[in-house]
């Protein structure tokens, strides 16, 4: 049985991350970050970060208003990479250190 790729051609190795990380909202992406271990965050970041420039180049020629579903998922993976990068490279933990019960809500999402 053949499955239809959920990402653009050339990004198949990122398919295992689509279900968890191609989330529509920042809140969903942040909740996913909080639900993961550092090992899981590191694995996701290590898989997508080396491909980020290529993914951005691929998406640059497309209009954000009408992205095909495959490209929209790739863009959302990039959004998740940015969110996860703070946990991996700065905080070294899923949560923001010393933030206690503090939280913030996003009032406006990116265009897509």
PEJO-V682539 format. One record per pair of residues at least 4 apart in sequence whose C-alpha atoms are under 6 Angstrom apart, sorted by the first residue. I is the first residue (numbers start at 1). J is the second residue. Records with the same first field share a line. If there is no record, write none. Layout:
I->J, J
This chain:
6->70
7->70
8->70
17->21
18->22
21->77
22->73, 76, 77
23->28, 29
33->94
34->94
36->40
38->42
42->46
45->49
56->60
67->71, 72
80->84
81->85
85->89
86->90
87->91, 92, 93, 94
88->92
